[in-house]
Amino acid sequence: MRKIVFVLVVTLVVSLTLICVHPVNAEVRGVTGKSIKVGVIFGMTGPAADIFVHLAEATRTYIKYINDNGGVNGRQLDLIVEDDRYSIPPAIAAFKKLVYRDRMFVLIGPGSASCLNVLWKHI
């Protein structure tokens, strides 16, 4: 569990560092002058829910901590959590929703390792 949370935090920090060094942040998808959209796909229901519910809560807590301390370059992080039910079809639907409708800047995950290869085919 600690390894998963560590990987999640490192991924978020690296992603947010990339935001800071990007020269034209205002023109990047999911980044406005006041917010940055961060998406995450976890199996909130289904066979792995007991793990992913806690990871989602840890992610929300960390995002709240970042926002309470000024955000990233003055921008607040807007976390969007999607449930893939630890199954491939809902994971693809959640991915497409985050990318095309929510227009998020960064995706943390996907949390369900079984869906990773399928999602990469849709990028």
PyMOL commands that set and color helices and strands:
alter all, ss='L'
color gray80, all
select helices_A, chain A and resi 2-21+25-27+49-68+88-101+113-120
alter helices_A, ss='H'
color red, helices_A
select strands_A, chain A and resi 35-42+76-83+106-108
alter strands_A, ss='S'
color yellow, strands_A
deselect
rebuild
show_as cartoon
